[in-house]
Amino acid sequence: DAGVTQSPTHLIKTRGQQVTLRCSPKSGHDTVSWYQQALGQGPQFIFQYYEEEERQRGNFPDRFSGHQFPNYSSELNVNALLLGDSALYLCASRLRLRNSPLHFGNGTRLTVT
Amino acid sequence: AQTVTQSQPEMSVQEAETVTLSCTYDTSESDYYLFWYKQPPSRQMILVIRQEAYKQQNATENRFSVNFQKAAKSFSLKISDSQLGDAAMYFCAYHGSGNTGKLIFGQGTTLQVKP
């Protein structure tokens, strides 16, 4: 039973560029959430997707956007990258109707130079 | 707004001994969930234990147990018979009553286990 998978594992981008991160949820899960974790900090909620729409959003600017596909996989896009966007980006999935706990992936480490 | 506070940036414990990690939270909701997650160097956030606020009984999972004090808004994690593999960053997290999938995390506590 595959868990939550994220790609790529590491990424280096230049300030001003755009980046796309990808996530495949755990088998049987229909909901994907994204979190940003700065070094030494707790994760911060970015947004949640289910039924291919953004349903809940944290305190992040519009430069952060996402998408969910019919197979429940998801992408996180960040435009006009800033140095402060350097962080570990975690994807988590769950089965919404059961309000089940979140299962997390290993994250994508984004470095902006 | 809900907040979660972990006041112990670092803790250490001798192998086979018991350690307690502290967490306090603030909320005006009466129905919610609390979690402890473990994050080893592999980066994956692993669910350790979950507590529903409406349940008075403290949750237990093998060597892990919680002390849930709803009135005091306190949610501590006790690790018994500590093992080297328990070394990791531990996060306390809050999920409100709405089915949002939004977790609010504390700052984390780094646990060192000494052989």
Chai-1 contact restraints between the chains, C-beta under 6 A:
chainA,res_idxA,chainB,res_idxB,connection_type,confidence,min_distance_angstrom,max_distance_angstrom,comment,restraint_id
A,T31,B,G101,contact,1.0,0.0,6.0,A-B,restraint_1
A,S33,B,G101,contact,1.0,0.0,6.0,A-B,restraint_2
A,G42,B,F91,contact,1.0,0.0,6.0,A-B,restraint_3
A,G42,B,F105,contact,1.0,0.0,6.0,A-B,restraint_4
A,G42,B,G106,contact,1.0,0.0,6.0,A-B,restraint_5
A,G42,B,Q107,contact,1.0,0.0,6.0,A-B,restraint_6
A,G42,B,G108,contact,1.0,0.0,6.0,A-B,restraint_7
A,P43,B,F105,contact,1.0,0.0,6.0,A-B,restraint_8
A,F45,B,K102,contact,1.0,0.0,6.0,A-B,restraint_9
A,Q48,B,G101,contact,1.0,0.0,6.0,A-B,restraint_10
A,Q56,B,T100,contact,1.0,0.0,6.0,A-B,restraint_11
A,Q56,B,K102,contact,1.0,0.0,6.0,A-B,restraint_12
A,N99,B,N99,contact,1.0,0.0,6.0,A-B,restraint_13
A,P101,B,L47,contact,1.0,0.0,6.0,A-B,restraint_14
A,P101,B,R50,contact,1.0,0.0,6.0,A-B,restraint_15
A,F104,B,Q44,contact,1.0,0.0,6.0,A-B,restraint_16
A,F104,B,M45,contact,1.0,0.0,6.0,A-B,restraint_17
A,N106,B,R43,contact,1.0,0.0,6.0,A-B,restraint_18
A,N106,B,Q44,contact,1.0,0.0,6.0,A-B,restraint_19
A,G107,B,R43,contact,1.0,0.0,6.0,A-B,restraint_20
